[in-house]
Amino acid sequence: MLLVPRWALFSSGCAPVLLIAGWMIAASLEGPAYDPATQTISVLAAYGAAGSWVMTAALLALGVCHLLTAWGLRAAATAGRVALAGGGVTALVVALLPTPSSGGSLRHGSVAAVGFAFLALWPLLATDGGAGPWALRPAASAAATALMVTGATWFLLELHRQGAVGVAERVVTALQSLWPFVVVTSCLRHVGGGDEPPAGQPD
């Protein structure tokens, strides 16, 4: 029996592709006035932005992908699946609460922060205790969460000093969108024997 349905490979694989394509296309529509190194993704989805419809659609698609993957990822612990689904819901809410054309938005920022937390913690919460696919084992899950927390800390530091905010945000969001695909892939390989040596051969 498959630990995850094969369609979860599609939903999880689409997440990083749609997110990255979304911010690239939206940035190109915005033109040279937008600096991806120092400005956030939220600026692309702000009211009045030339590519706001593209970035908003990408965030909505990202949220749906996370929800579908969380539903199908039955090999993961329930707490992790709930956290991943929570990250999907926050992506939908962030898309529906864009920032104003100038200045910030407390509601948008608060929801985005909750989403960061959900997506950073879900790998650790999803661990299966060590006997299942490698990406759900404690060491790999803890490493993924630590890397995402480090990325979020970097983003906050850049935000505080008004530095390379856009670079930091893109790195951490790309990593968070990619990890579900890594987990699903490891589950499918585990079922297919990809993590195990052939019968009768040494480990």
C-alpha positions as CSV (number, residue, x, y, z in Angstrom):
1,M,0.0,0.0,0.0
2,L,1.3,3.4,-0.9
3,L,2.2,5.7,2.0
4,V,1.0,8.6,-0.1
5,P,-1.1,8.8,-3.3
6,R,0.9,9.5,-6.4
7,W,-1.1,12.7,-7.1
8,A,0.6,14.2,-4.0
9,L,3.8,14.3,-6.0
10,F,2.0,16.6,-8.4
11,S,0.5,18.9,-5.8
12,S,3.7,19.1,-3.8
13,G,5.9,19.6,-7.0
14,C,3.7,22.4,-8.3
15,A,4.0,24.4,-5.1
16,P,7.6,25.7,-5.6
17,V,7.2,26.0,-9.4
18,L,4.1,28.1,-9.1
19,L,5.5,30.3,-6.3
20,I,8.8,31.0,-8.1
21,A,7.2,31.5,-11.5
22,G,4.7,33.8,-9.8
23,W,7.2,36.2,-8.3
24,M,9.4,36.1,-11.4
25,I,6.5,37.0,-13.8
26,A,5.0,39.6,-11.4
27,A,8.5,41.2,-11.0
28,S,8.9,41.4,-14.8
29,L,5.5,43.1,-15.1
30,E,6.4,45.6,-12.4
31,G,9.5,46.6,-14.3
32,P,12.8,48.2,-13.1
33,A,11.0,50.1,-10.3
34,Y,10.9,46.9,-8.3
35,D,14.1,45.6,-6.7
36,P,13.8,41.8,-5.9
37,A,16.9,42.0,-3.7
38,T,15.5,44.6,-1.3
39,Q,11.7,44.4,-1.7
40,T,9.4,41.6,-0.5
41,I,7.1,39.4,-2.5
42,S,4.2,41.1,-0.8
43,V,5.0,44.3,-2.7
44,L,4.3,42.4,-5.9
45,A,0.8,41.5,-4.7
46,A,0.0,44.9,-3.2
47,Y,-2.9,47.0,-4.3
48,G,-2.1,48.7,-7.6
49,A,0.9,46.7,-8.4
50,A,1.2,45.8,-12.1
51,G,1.6,42.1,-11.5
52,S,-0.6,41.9,-8.4
53,W,-3.0,39.5,-10.1
54,V,-0.1,37.1,-11.0
55,M,1.3,37.1,-7.5
56,T,-2.1,36.7,-5.9
57,A,-2.9,33.8,-8.1
58,A,0.5,32.2,-7.3
59,L,-0.2,32.5,-3.5
60,L,-3.7,31.1,-3.9
61,A,-2.3,28.2,-5.9
62,L,0.5,27.6,-3.3
63,G,-2.1,27.4,-0.5
64,V,-4.2,24.9,-2.5
65,C,-1.1,22.8,-3.2
66,H,-0.2,22.7,0.5
67,L,-3.7,21.7,1.5
68,L,-3.8,18.9,-1.0
69,T,-0.4,17.6,0.0
70,A,-1.3,17.7,3.7
71,W,-4.4,15.7,2.9
72,G,-2.5,13.1,0.9
73,L,0.5,12.8,3.1
74,R,-0.8,10.1,5.4
75,A,2.6,8.7,6.2
76,A,3.3,11.9,8.3
77,A,2.2,12.4,11.8
78,T,-1.2,14.1,12.2
79,A,0.3,17.2,13.9
80,G,2.7,17.8,10.9
81,R,-0.1,17.4,8.4
82,V,-2.2,19.9,10.4
83,A,0.7,22.4,10.5
84,L,1.3,22.0,6.7
85,A,-2.5,22.5,6.1
86,G,-2.2,25.6,8.4
87,G,0.5,26.9,6.2
88,G,-1.7,26.4,3.2
89,V,-4.6,28.3,4.8
90,T,-2.3,31.2,5.7
91,A,-1.1,31.4,2.1
92,L,-4.7,31.8,1.0
93,V,-5.4,34.4,3.6
94,V,-2.2,36.4,2.7
95,A,-3.4,36.4,-0.9
96,L,-6.8,37.8,0.2
97,L,-5.2,40.4,2.4
98,P,-2.7,42.3,0.2
99,T,-0.6,45.1,1.5
100,P,-1.6,48.7,0.6
101,S,0.3,50.4,-2.2
102,S,2.4,52.2,0.3
103,G,3.3,51.3,3.9
104,G,2.7,48.0,5.7
105,S,-0.2,46.1,6.9
106,L,-0.4,44.6,10.4
107,R,-3.0,42.0,9.4
108,H,-1.0,40.9,6.4
109,G,2.2,40.8,8.3
110,S,0.7,38.8,11.2
111,V,-0.8,36.2,8.9
112,A,2.4,35.9,7.0
113,A,4.3,35.4,10.3
114,V,1.9,32.6,11.4
115,G,2.4,31.0,8.0
116,F,6.2,31.1,8.3
117,A,5.8,29.4,11.7
118,F,3.5,26.7,10.5
119,L,5.8,25.8,7.5
120,A,8.9,25.9,9.6
121,L,7.6,23.6,12.3
122,W,5.7,21.1,10.2
123,P,8.7,18.9,9.3
124,L,9.5,18.4,13.0
125,L,5.9,17.8,13.9
126,A,5.5,15.3,11.0
127,T,8.3,12.9,12.1
128,D,7.3,9.3,12.2
129,G,9.7,8.1,14.9
130,G,12.5,6.9,12.7
131,A,11.3,3.7,10.9
132,G,9.7,5.3,7.8
133,P,10.9,7.3,4.8
134,W,14.1,9.2,5.4
135,A,12.5,12.7,5.1
136,L,10.2,11.9,8.0
137,R,12.9,10.6,10.3
138,P,13.8,12.8,13.3
139,A,17.3,13.9,12.1
140,A,16.1,15.0,8.6
141,S,13.0,16.6,10.0
142,A,14.9,18.5,12.7
143,A,17.5,19.6,10.1
144,A,14.7,20.9,7.8
145,T,13.0,22.8,10.6
146,A,16.4,24.3,11.8
147,L,17.2,25.5,8.3
148,M,13.8,27.1,7.9
149,V,14.0,28.8,11.3
150,T,17.5,30.1,10.4
151,G,16.1,31.4,7.1
152,A,13.3,33.2,8.9
153,T,15.7,34.7,11.4
154,W,17.9,35.9,8.5
155,F,14.8,37.5,7.0
156,L,13.9,39.3,10.2
157,L,17.5,40.6,10.5
158,E,17.4,41.9,7.0
159,L,14.0,43.5,7.6
160,H,15.4,45.2,10.7
161,R,18.4,46.7,8.9
162,Q,16.6,47.3,5.6
163,G,19.0,45.1,3.7
164,A,18.5,42.2,1.4
165,V,15.0,41.4,2.5
166,G,13.9,40.1,-0.8
167,V,16.7,37.7,-1.1
168,A,16.2,36.3,2.4
169,E,12.4,36.0,1.9
170,R,12.8,34.2,-1.4
171,V,15.3,31.7,0.0
172,V,13.2,30.7,3.0
173,T,9.9,30.6,1.1
174,A,11.4,28.6,-1.7
175,L,12.8,26.1,0.8
176,Q,9.4,25.9,2.7
177,S,7.5,25.3,-0.6
178,L,10.0,22.6,-1.7
179,W,10.2,20.5,1.4
180,P,6.7,18.9,1.0
181,F,7.9,17.6,-2.4
182,V,11.0,16.1,-0.8
183,V,8.9,14.4,1.8
184,V,6.4,13.0,-0.7
185,T,9.3,11.8,-3.0
186,S,10.9,10.0,0.0
187,C,7.6,8.3,0.8
188,L,7.2,7.0,-2.7
189,R,10.8,5.8,-2.9
190,H,10.4,4.1,0.5
191,V,7.4,2.1,-0.7
192,G,9.2,1.2,-3.9
193,G,12.2,-0.1,-1.9
194,G,14.4,2.9,-2.8
195,D,15.5,3.3,0.8
196,E,16.1,-0.4,1.4
197,P,18.8,-2.8,0.1
198,P,17.6,-5.6,-2.2
199,A,16.6,-8.8,-0.4
200,G,19.6,-11.1,0.4
201,Q,22.2,-8.3,0.1
202,P,24.0,-6.6,2.9
203,D,23.0,-3.1,4.1
